Amino acid sequence: MSKSLTAISRARVSGIIFSRSNRTFARTLKTIRTSALNRNVQFNGRYIESQLQMGSVRCYTTDEPQMSTLDTITEAMANREFDKALKLCNKALESPIDNEEEHSHIISLKADAEINIGQLDVAIATYESGIATLPSSNTLKLHLADIYLELGRYEKVLELTARASPQGGKPDPDGLFLKAAAIFLMPGETAKGAPLKAACEAAINLCNQAIQINNELVEAYEIKGMALYKLGRYQEALDTLEAALKIDDELHDALYFRAMTQEKLGQFDKALLSINRILRLDTKRIDARAWLVKASVLNQLKRVDEALASLDAFGPSADRAVEATQGDTSMKIYRSIRLTPTRAAELKKDAFSLRLQVLEENDRYPEIIALLDPQLKKYQTEEPPSVSTDSQFTKAFDNNSAVDADSFLSYVQALIVSESLDEALNAARWGVALFPNNASAWYFKGTTAEAVGENDEADEAFDKAIAMDPSNLDYYASRAGLLIGQEQYRPALLLCQVALSREPTNMLFMYLKGVAHMGLDETKDALEAFDAIIAKDAAFNNYSAIEMRAQTLLNDFRYREAEHEYEKLLEMRGESAEGLMLQAIAVAKQKDQYNRAMEMLESAIKKYPNDVNLYVSKAVMLSTSKHEWQASLDVTEQALQLDPKHEEARLQKCKMLAELQQWERLPLRKRCEHLALF
């Protein structure tokens, strides 16, 4: 009894160096089998089941003694005797072939053999010639479309699938899949002029039609899942990709997109399993994209060193992929693994950006500086030019540096965090010269200038950032905070009101609004703002809101209410030196409460003997409430022993020396200015 031919599956090869010619051969065999069954005939002699597992084809013989020419060629192909198969095809094509289907199959097998011996251009010419000879053969058109799909020539795929569309009856599922793949894989944000969303939806619709005709067409599930991923329909994408992998569990793009989909769904452990499976299959270590996904997933899992190690592995993998692609004349490498030098350069930029992201998200700023120093260190010290509006200036930088604006600003941020503020400001000035139309560059300049006390420069920079990107409320918040620090409360208040008109529930701006009102002695409005924060969102800035509410009450001479607010703060936040100090100050402001306040401060000092602010507060209280100049000076000296550079303590000492008329102990500058202290 003969072994019946099973459905031919997609080629599966261990080690994703996937031979597309094997897949084309499988498609050819499938077409031969289908046409034979449609004509209710069998192959003579030998039946071939094409599973192509581990890169081989298993053959089954029968007792039938005779083999047709087509069988003989197919057997040679199955045994990877490509030169022999090519000779048999050429010999068969020398004579007229009456049966058009058999004719098209032999042409397909001839082209498959040519691909396998590295004659890709010759194979394409064979198909083109065959189509000219047999213009009604959909088989040849779809097989050639399959090759063009692998080569990324998507317009040719669409042209051939359109020409292969049957005039009536049921469409070919392979044709539907190929058309869907071409529409989806077209580069850029559009395909055939349609928006990306429309292209994805069209691809999904075509794949659904193909699956309805042939529910084992694994490529249709794969492309459909990829399109659903692009549309952000992650759970549907995952379900579809799982269906594909049930048919073929080594399907490369299905594994790859499943990993990315699982990452989007927060299934990081599963995503890591998926990507590791790809890397295990990739015995040639040429699947560079997989290392990028693995790094991203490991970063999500907070396995930072492993993420960085994956990025280290990416570069050599990309180089091997480029080399393998350039030497691939037999279409042995799967399309999504092949890399041109241009594409590899793009991916290397992505890897560089991802490395910066990993380092930033994990506060590894010294490593950011070390990474970017080779290209950017000179910008710490070289005098920056005036801001350029000449595109040639920035183009010259772009052409001579692998670093983009985001990377440059990451460098500035790392310098800020590392407290290299002068270097950071110089680099930030370079940033706005190199990227004058980048709002973030101006924002970073403002942040850095504010940190070193260049407030006018900071204000100008924040203003430019807001003008360039009025939608970014972070810029408003930074400028409002700067203005409040300069006691420019009215313009700060206007910025807060603009921001709150856009986001009425933004508690940061409500807080800044309250502080601005407090600075303007608009007690009622300040208290309303702080109360709104406390009532609306206890988790956001609540401690600060209560503290500022208490300070507002102090400024309004409502000392008892302020004391209660500080008591609340201590209950919520837990006891602290600062909380006890503020509560004592509120008590001291109340009539006849000096002794209680002093007892509270002395108790706090016993609990927190190294907190310099407690000593300063006690010294101020001694001088302002009791005019005990010497006692205040003694306590101030204790504070300066803890922190000799403490500004308030040094000022308090000067005041007390002036009150005690101990001029010889007063610093020269303060001798001249002491009268202005009072």
ZARONU-784495 format. One record per residue (C-alpha): residue in one letter; x, y, z. Coordinates in steps of 0.1 Angstrom, whole numbers, plus 5000, padded with zeros to 4 digits. Example, Ala and Ser with C-alpha at 12.3 -4.5 7.8 and 13.67 -1.06 7.14 Angstrom:
2
REC|A|5123|4955|5078
REC|S|5137|4989|5071
//
This chain:
678
REC|M|5000|5000|5000
REC|S|5013|5034|4992
REC|K|5017|5061|5019
REC|S|4994|5090|5010
REC|L|5008|5124|5007
REC|T|5000|5145|5038
REC|A|4994|5183|5038
REC|I|5027|5200|5031
REC|S|5037|5223|5060
REC|R|5059|5253|5059
REC|A|5096|5246|5060
REC|R|5110|5242|5095
REC|V|5147|5243|5100
REC|S|5166|5241|5132
REC|G|5187|5273|5134
REC|I|5167|5300|5117
REC|I|5192|5301|5088
REC|F|5160|5294|5070
REC|S|5162|5283|5033
REC|R|5135|5301|5015
REC|S|5142|5279|4985
REC|N|5131|5249|5007
REC|R|5099|5267|5014
REC|T|5094|5275|4977
REC|F|5100|5238|4970
REC|A|5074|5229|4996
REC|R|5050|5252|4979
REC|T|5058|5236|4945
REC|L|5052|5201|4959
REC|K|5019|5213|4974
REC|T|5008|5227|4941
REC|I|5017|5195|4923
REC|R|4998|5174|4948
REC|T|4967|5196|4947
REC|S|4966|5196|4909
REC|A|4970|5158|4909
REC|L|4942|5154|4934
REC|N|4920|5178|4915
REC|R|4924|5156|4884
REC|N|4918|5125|4905
REC|V|4952|5110|4896
REC|Q|4982|5100|4916
REC|F|5020|5105|4911
REC|N|5035|5074|4896
REC|G|5061|5056|4914
REC|R|5071|5075|4946
REC|Y|5052|5097|4970
REC|I|5070|5125|4988
REC|E|5058|5139|5021
REC|S|5074|5173|5025
REC|Q|5079|5181|5061
REC|L|5114|5195|5056
REC|Q|5122|5189|5092
REC|M|5159|5197|5101
REC|G|5164|5208|5065
REC|S|5157|5174|5049
REC|V|5128|5159|5030
REC|R|5116|5124|5038
REC|C|5107|5102|5009
REC|Y|5084|5071|5009
REC|T|5085|5045|4982
REC|T|5057|5023|4970
REC|D|5056|4991|4951
REC|E|5047|5009|4920
REC|P|5075|5003|4895
REC|Q|5073|5033|4873
REC|M|5082|5070|4880
REC|S|5072|5099|4859
REC|T|5096|5126|4848
REC|L|5081|5149|4874
REC|D|5086|5123|4901
REC|T|5122|5119|4892
REC|I|5129|5156|4893
REC|T|5111|5159|4926
REC|E|5131|5130|4941
REC|A|5163|5146|4931
REC|M|5153|5179|4947
REC|A|5142|5160|4979
REC|N|5176|5144|4980
REC|R|5193|5179|4975
REC|E|5208|5167|4942
REC|F|5202|5201|4927
REC|D|5225|5199|4897
REC|K|5209|5166|4888
REC|A|5174|5181|4892
REC|L|5184|5211|4870
REC|K|5197|5188|4842
REC|L|5165|5167|4843
REC|C|5144|5199|4842
REC|N|5163|5213|4812
REC|K|5161|5180|4794
REC|A|5123|5178|4801
REC|L|5118|5214|4788
REC|E|5136|5206|4755
REC|S|5106|5187|4744
REC|P|5070|5201|4742
REC|I|5049|5194|4773
REC|D|5013|5191|4765
REC|N|5001|5192|4801
REC|E|5002|5229|4812
REC|E|5002|5220|4849
REC|E|5030|5196|4846
REC|H|5049|5222|4825
REC|S|5045|5249|4852
REC|H|5056|5224|4879
REC|I|5088|5215|4860
REC|I|5096|5253|4855
REC|S|5091|5258|4892
REC|L|5114|5229|4901
REC|K|5140|5242|4877
REC|A|5139|5277|4893
REC|D|5141|5260|4928
REC|A|5171|5241|4918
REC|E|5188|5273|4904
REC|I|5181|5291|4937
REC|N|5197|5262|4956
REC|I|5229|5264|4936
REC|G|5231|5302|4941
REC|Q|5217|5314|4908
REC|L|5189|5336|4921
REC|D|5189|5360|4892
REC|V|5188|5330|4868
REC|A|5158|5316|4888
REC|I|5139|5348|4885
REC|A|5145|5349|4848
REC|T|5133|5313|4846
REC|Y|5100|5323|4863
REC|E|5096|5353|4841
REC|S|5102|5333|4810
REC|G|5078|5306|4822
REC|I|5051|5332|4829
REC|A|5056|5345|4793
REC|T|5053|5310|4780
REC|L|5024|5300|4802
REC|P|5005|5333|4809
REC|S|4976|5316|4825
REC|S|4997|5298|4851
REC|N|4989|5312|4886
REC|T|5014|5287|4900
REC|L|5044|5305|4884
REC|K|5031|5339|4893
REC|L|5026|5331|4930
REC|H|5059|5313|4933
REC|L|5078|5343|4918
REC|A|5058|5366|4941
REC|D|5070|5344|4970
REC|I|5106|5351|4960
REC|Y|5100|5388|4955
REC|L|5084|5389|4990
REC|E|5116|5375|5005
REC|L|5136|5401|4985
REC|G|5115|5429|4998
REC|R|5102|5439|4964
REC|Y|5066|5443|4975
REC|E|5053|5462|4945
REC|K|5063|5432|4924
REC|V|5044|5409|4948
REC|L|5013|5430|4945
REC|E|5016|5431|4907
REC|L|5020|5393|4904
REC|T|4992|5385|4929
REC|A|4969|5408|4910
REC|R|4978|5390|4877
REC|A|4973|5356|4894
REC|S|4939|5364|4908
REC|P|4914|5339|4893
REC|Q|4887|5354|4872
REC|G|4860|5334|4889
REC|G|4856|5308|4917
REC|K|4876|5305|4949
REC|P|4907|5326|4953
REC|D|4941|5310|4960
REC|P|4949|5313|4998
REC|D|4986|5316|4990
REC|G|4978|5345|4967
REC|L|4958|5361|4995
REC|F|4986|5356|5020
REC|L|5012|5370|4997
REC|K|4992|5401|4990
REC|A|4985|5406|5027
REC|A|5022|5402|5035
REC|A|5033|5427|5008
REC|I|5007|5453|5020
REC|F|5018|5449|5056
REC|L|5056|5447|5051
REC|M|5059|5478|5028
REC|P|5084|5501|5045
REC|G|5074|5534|5060
REC|E|5043|5546|5076
REC|T|5022|5540|5045
REC|A|5015|5512|5021
REC|K|5003|5520|4986
REC|G|4994|5555|4999
REC|A|4971|5542|5026
REC|P|4977|5550|5063
REC|L|4994|5523|5083
REC|K|4962|5515|5101
REC|A|4943|5509|5068
REC|A|4972|5488|5055
REC|C|4971|5466|5086
REC|E|4934|5462|5085
REC|A|4936|5453|5048
REC|A|4962|5427|5056
REC|I|4941|5412|5084
REC|N|4911|5410|5061
REC|L|4931|5392|5034
REC|C|4946|5368|5060
REC|N|4911|5360|5073
REC|Q|4900|5351|5038
REC|A|4930|5329|5033
REC|I|4925|5311|5067
REC|Q|4889|5305|5059
REC|I|4899|5286|5027
REC|N|4929|5269|5044
REC|N|4930|5269|5081
REC|E|4965|5253|5081
REC|L|4981|5282|5062
REC|V|5005|5292|5090
REC|E|5019|5323|5072
REC|A|4985|5339|5072
REC|Y|4982|5335|5110
REC|E|5017|5350|5113
REC|I|5010|5381|5092
REC|K|4977|5386|5108
REC|G|4992|5385|5143
REC|M|5019|5409|5133
REC|A|4993|5434|5119
REC|L|4972|5431|5150
REC|Y|5003|5439|5170
REC|K|5010|5470|5149
REC|L|4974|5482|5156
REC|G|4979|5478|5193
REC|R|4954|5450|5196
REC|Y|4978|5430|5217
REC|Q|4956|5402|5231
REC|E|4941|5394|5197
REC|A|4976|5394|5183
REC|L|4988|5370|5210
REC|D|4959|5346|5204
REC|T|4966|5347|5166
REC|L|5004|5341|5170
REC|E|4997|5312|5194
REC|A|4975|5297|5167
REC|A|5003|5300|5142
REC|L|5028|5284|5166
REC|K|5005|5254|5172
REC|I|5009|5247|5135
REC|D|5047|5254|5135
REC|D|5064|5260|5168
REC|E|5096|5272|5152
REC|L|5080|5300|5131
REC|H|5104|5328|5135
REC|D|5083|5360|5131
REC|A|5055|5345|5151
REC|L|5080|5338|5180
REC|Y|5095|5373|5176
REC|F|5062|5391|5176
REC|R|5048|5369|5204
REC|A|5077|5380|5226
REC|M|5071|5417|5218
REC|T|5033|5413|5224
REC|Q|5039|5395|5257
REC|E|5061|5424|5267
REC|K|5034|5449|5258
REC|L|5009|5429|5279
REC|G|5033|5429|5309
REC|Q|5041|5392|5306
REC|F|5078|5397|5309
REC|D|5088|5362|5320
REC|K|5068|5347|5291
REC|A|5084|5372|5267
REC|L|5118|5362|5278
REC|L|5110|5325|5272
REC|S|5098|5333|5237
REC|I|5129|5354|5228
REC|N|5153|5328|5243
REC|R|5136|5301|5221
REC|I|5145|5322|5190
REC|L|5181|5326|5202
REC|R|5184|5289|5208
REC|L|5172|5282|5172
REC|D|5196|5308|5159
REC|T|5227|5286|5158
REC|K|5245|5310|5135
REC|R|5240|5339|5160
REC|I|5228|5363|5132
REC|D|5193|5373|5145
REC|A|5203|5407|5158
REC|R|5168|5420|5165
REC|A|5162|5393|5190
REC|W|5190|5407|5212
REC|L|5173|5441|5213
REC|V|5140|5426|5224
REC|K|5157|5405|5250
REC|A|5175|5436|5264
REC|S|5142|5455|5266
REC|V|5125|5426|5284
REC|L|5153|5421|5309
REC|N|5153|5458|5316
REC|Q|5116|5455|5325
REC|L|5125|5427|5348
REC|K|5151|5449|5364
REC|R|5179|5425|5354
REC|V|5200|5454|5342
REC|D|5234|5438|5339
REC|E|5218|5410|5317
REC|A|5201|5436|5296
REC|L|5234|5454|5290
REC|A|5250|5421|5282
REC|S|5223|5414|5256
REC|L|5231|5448|5240
REC|D|5267|5438|5240
REC|A|5258|5407|5220
REC|F|5237|5427|5195
REC|G|5266|5444|5177
REC|P|5286|5412|5167
REC|S|5253|5395|5158
REC|A|5244|5424|5135
REC|D|5278|5423|5118
REC|R|5275|5386|5112
REC|A|5240|5391|5098
REC|V|5253|5417|5073
REC|E|5281|5394|5062
REC|A|5258|5364|5059
REC|T|5232|5385|5039
REC|Q|5259|5397|5015
REC|G|5271|5362|5009
REC|D|5236|5347|5005
REC|T|5230|5340|4969
REC|S|5206|5311|4976
REC|M|5180|5328|4997
REC|K|5190|5307|5027
REC|I|5185|5335|5053
REC|Y|5150|5344|5064
REC|R|5138|5379|5053
REC|S|5134|5394|5088
REC|I|5169|5382|5097
REC|R|5187|5396|5067
REC|L|5205|5429|5072
REC|T|5218|5454|5048
REC|P|5246|5477|5060
REC|T|5221|5505|5061
REC|R|5195|5486|5081
REC|A|5223|5474|5104
REC|A|5233|5510|5110
REC|E|5197|5519|5119
REC|L|5194|5490|5144
REC|K|5227|5500|5159
REC|K|5213|5535|5166
REC|D|5183|5518|5182
REC|A|5206|5497|5203
REC|F|5225|5528|5214
REC|S|5193|5545|5223
REC|L|5181|5515|5242
REC|R|5213|5513|5262
REC|L|5209|5549|5272
REC|Q|5173|5542|5282
REC|V|5184|5512|5304
REC|L|5211|5533|5320
REC|E|5188|5563|5326
REC|E|5159|5543|5340
REC|N|5183|5527|5365
REC|D|5201|5559|5375
REC|R|5235|5547|5361
REC|Y|5247|5581|5352
REC|P|5284|5576|5355
REC|E|5280|5549|5328
REC|I|5261|5573|5306
REC|I|5289|5598|5309
REC|A|5315|5571|5301
REC|L|5294|5559|5271
REC|L|5290|5594|5256
REC|D|5324|5610|5266
REC|P|5343|5598|5235
REC|Q|5320|5619|5213
REC|L|5308|5646|5237
REC|K|5334|5654|5263
REC|K|5347|5684|5244
REC|Y|5313|5701|5248
REC|Q|5320|5703|5286
REC|T|5347|5729|5281
REC|E|5348|5743|5245
REC|E|5332|5777|5241
REC|P|5297|5772|5225
REC|P|5288|5793|5195
REC|S|5258|5816|5195
REC|V|5225|5798|5188
REC|S|5224|5787|5152
REC|T|5194|5788|5130
REC|D|5215|5776|5101
REC|S|5205|5740|5092
REC|Q|5240|5734|5078
REC|F|5254|5738|5113
REC|T|5233|5711|5128
REC|K|5238|5689|5097
REC|A|5275|5691|5101
REC|F|5272|5679|5136
REC|D|5248|5651|5126
REC|N|5272|5639|5098
REC|N|5301|5637|5122
REC|S|5284|5622|5153
REC|A|5265|5591|5160
REC|V|5247|5610|5188
REC|D|5213|5625|5183
REC|A|5196|5652|5202
REC|D|5181|5628|5228
REC|S|5215|5613|5235
REC|F|5231|5647|5238
REC|L|5204|5657|5264
REC|S|5209|5625|5283
REC|Y|5245|5634|5286
REC|V|5236|5668|5300
REC|Q|5212|5652|5325
REC|A|5239|5627|5336
REC|L|5263|5656|5342
REC|I|5237|5674|5362
REC|V|5230|5644|5384
REC|S|5267|5639|5388
REC|E|5269|5675|5401
REC|S|5293|5685|5373
REC|L|5271|5716|5370
REC|D|5295|5740|5352
REC|E|5303|5713|5326
REC|A|5266|5705|5323
REC|L|5257|5742|5317
REC|N|5284|5745|5290
REC|A|5272|5713|5273
REC|A|5236|5725|5276
REC|R|5246|5758|5259
REC|W|5261|5737|5231
REC|G|5228|5717|5231
REC|V|5207|5747|5221
REC|A|5234|5757|5195
REC|L|5233|5723|5179
REC|F|5196|5718|5182
REC|P|5181|5753|5183
REC|N|5145|5741|5174
REC|N|5145|5714|5201
REC|A|5123|5724|5230
REC|S|5139|5698|5253
REC|A|5173|5713|5246
REC|W|5161|5747|5259
REC|Y|5145|5730|5289
REC|F|5177|5713|5299
REC|K|5196|5745|5295
REC|G|5171|5762|5318
REC|T|5173|5734|5343
REC|T|5211|5735|5343
REC|A|5213|5773|5344
REC|E|5189|5774|5374
REC|A|5211|5748|5392
REC|V|5241|5771|5390
REC|G|5222|5802|5398
REC|E|5221|5818|5363
REC|N|5184|5826|5368
REC|D|5180|5851|5339
REC|E|5195|5826|5315
REC|A|5173|5799|5330
REC|D|5141|5820|5326
REC|E|5149|5828|5290
REC|A|5155|5791|5283
REC|F|5123|5780|5299
REC|D|5104|5807|5280
REC|K|5118|5794|5247
REC|A|5109|5758|5256
REC|I|5073|5769|5263
REC|A|5071|5788|5230
REC|M|5083|5758|5210
REC|D|5061|5733|5228
REC|P|5032|5749|5246
REC|S|5016|5715|5253
REC|N|5044|5703|5276
REC|L|5033|5714|5311
REC|D|5067|5704|5326
REC|Y|5081|5735|5310
REC|Y|5055|5757|5327
REC|A|5061|5740|5361
REC|S|5099|5746|5359
REC|R|5095|5783|5349
REC|A|5069|5788|5376
REC|G|5091|5773|5402
REC|L|5120|5795|5391
REC|L|5099|5826|5393
REC|I|5086|5817|5427
REC|G|5122|5813|5438
REC|Q|5129|5848|5426
REC|E|5098|5861|5444
REC|Q|5082|5869|5410
REC|Y|5049|5856|5423
REC|R|5025|5873|5399
REC|P|5040|5859|5366
REC|A|5044|5825|5383
REC|L|5007|5826|5392
REC|L|4997|5834|5356
REC|L|5017|5803|5344
REC|C|4999|5781|5369
REC|Q|4965|5794|5359
REC|V|4973|5786|5322
REC|A|4983|5751|5331
REC|L|4953|5746|5354
REC|S|4930|5757|5326
REC|R|4943|5728|5306
REC|E|4946|5703|5334
REC|P|4923|5714|5363
REC|T|4932|5684|5384
REC|N|4970|5688|5381
REC|M|4980|5690|5418
REC|L|5016|5702|5411
REC|F|5002|5734|5396
REC|M|4977|5737|5423
REC|Y|5005|5736|5448
REC|L|5026|5761|5429
REC|K|4995|5784|5427
REC|G|4991|5782|5465
REC|V|5028|5791|5470
REC|A|5024|5820|5447
REC|H|4993|5833|5465
REC|M|5012|5829|5498
REC|G|5040|5850|5485
REC|L|5015|5877|5475
REC|D|4999|5876|5510
REC|E|4967|5864|5494
REC|T|4959|5841|5523
REC|K|4924|5830|5514
REC|D|4934|5820|5478
REC|A|4966|5802|5491
REC|L|4946|5782|5517
REC|E|4920|5773|5491
REC|A|4947|5759|5468
REC|F|4963|5738|5496
REC|D|4929|5726|5508
REC|A|4921|5715|5473
REC|I|4952|5694|5472
REC|I|4946|5678|5506
REC|A|4910|5670|5497
REC|K|4917|5659|5461
REC|D|4947|5637|5464
REC|A|4962|5627|5497
REC|A|4990|5608|5479
REC|F|5003|5637|5460
REC|N|5023|5664|5477
REC|N|5000|5661|5507
REC|Y|5028|5666|5533
REC|S|5040|5697|5514
REC|A|5005|5711|5511
REC|I|4998|5707|5549
REC|E|5032|5723|5556
REC|M|5026|5752|5533
REC|R|4991|5756|5547
REC|A|5006|5758|5582
REC|Q|5032|5784|5570
REC|T|5004|5805|5554
REC|L|4985|5804|5587
REC|L|5017|5815|5605
REC|N|5021|5844|5581
REC|D|4985|5854|5588
REC|F|4992|5854|5625
REC|R|4969|5824|5631
REC|Y|4994|5807|5653
REC|R|4972|5782|5670
REC|E|4958|5769|5638
REC|A|4993|5766|5624
REC|E|5003|5745|5655
REC|H|4974|5721|5648
REC|E|4986|5717|5611
REC|Y|5021|5708|5623
REC|E|5006|5683|5647
REC|K|4987|5667|5618
REC|L|5019|5667|5598
REC|L|5038|5649|5626
REC|E|5010|5623|5628
REC|M|5010|5616|5591
REC|R|5047|5618|5584
REC|G|5060|5605|5617
REC|E|5082|5624|5641
REC|S|5111|5643|5626
REC|A|5135|5671|5636
REC|E|5120|5694|5610
REC|G|5084|5687|5621
REC|L|5092|5693|5658
REC|M|5110|5725|5649
REC|L|5082|5739|5629
REC|Q|5056|5730|5656
REC|A|5078|5747|5682
REC|I|5080|5779|5660
REC|A|5042|5779|5657
REC|V|5039|5776|5695
REC|A|5065|5804|5701
REC|K|5044|5828|5681
REC|Q|5015|5824|5704
REC|K|5011|5847|5734
REC|D|5027|5835|5766
REC|Q|5039|5802|5750
REC|Y|5076|5809|5749
REC|N|5085|5785|5777
REC|R|5065|5757|5761
REC|A|5081|5763|5727
REC|M|5116|5763|5743
REC|E|5109|5731|5761
REC|M|5098|5715|5727
REC|L|5130|5727|5710
REC|E|5152|5714|5738
REC|S|5134|5681|5738
REC|A|5139|5679|5700
REC|I|5176|5686|5703
REC|K|5180|5658|5728
REC|K|5164|5634|5702
REC|Y|5182|5649|5672
REC|P|5215|5663|5686
REC|N|5231|5666|5652
REC|D|5204|5686|5635
REC|V|5219|5721|5630
REC|N|5185|5737|5622
REC|L|5172|5729|5657
REC|Y|5201|5749|5672
REC|V|5196|5778|5648
REC|S|5159|5779|5657
REC|K|5166|5779|5694
REC|A|5192|5807|5689
REC|V|5167|5828|5670
REC|M|5140|5822|5696
REC|L|5164|5833|5724
REC|S|5173|5865|5706
REC|T|5139|5876|5692
REC|S|5117|5866|5722
REC|K|5140|5874|5752
REC|H|5169|5894|5737
REC|E|5193|5869|5753
REC|W|5221|5878|5730
REC|Q|5249|5859|5747
REC|A|5228|5827|5751
REC|S|5218|5830|5715
REC|L|5254|5834|5705
REC|D|5264|5803|5725
REC|V|5238|5782|5708
REC|T|5248|5795|5674
REC|E|5284|5785|5681
REC|Q|5271|5750|5688
REC|A|5253|5750|5654
REC|L|5285|5762|5636
REC|Q|5304|5733|5652
REC|L|5280|5710|5634
REC|D|5281|5729|5601
REC|P|5307|5757|5598
REC|K|5292|5768|5565
REC|H|5256|5770|5575
REC|E|5244|5804|5562
REC|E|5216|5810|5587
REC|A|5239|5802|5616
REC|R|5267|5825|5603
REC|L|5242|5853|5598
REC|Q|5228|5847|5633
REC|K|5263|5849|5648
REC|C|5270|5882|5630
REC|K|5238|5896|5644
REC|M|5246|5886|5679
REC|L|5281|5899|5678
REC|A|5267|5932|5666
REC|E|5242|5933|5694
REC|L|5270|5925|5719
REC|Q|5292|5951|5702
REC|Q|5320|5927|5699
REC|W|5332|5943|5667
REC|E|5366|5927|5667
REC|R|5350|5893|5663
REC|L|5328|5905|5635
REC|P|5341|5897|5599
REC|L|5352|5928|5581
REC|R|5324|5927|5555
REC|K|5298|5923|5582
REC|R|5313|5952|5603
REC|C|5304|5975|5574
REC|E|5270|5959|5568
REC|H|5258|5950|5603
REC|L|5235|5980|5606
REC|A|5216|5967|5575
REC|L|5209|5934|5593
REC|F|5183|5950|5616
//
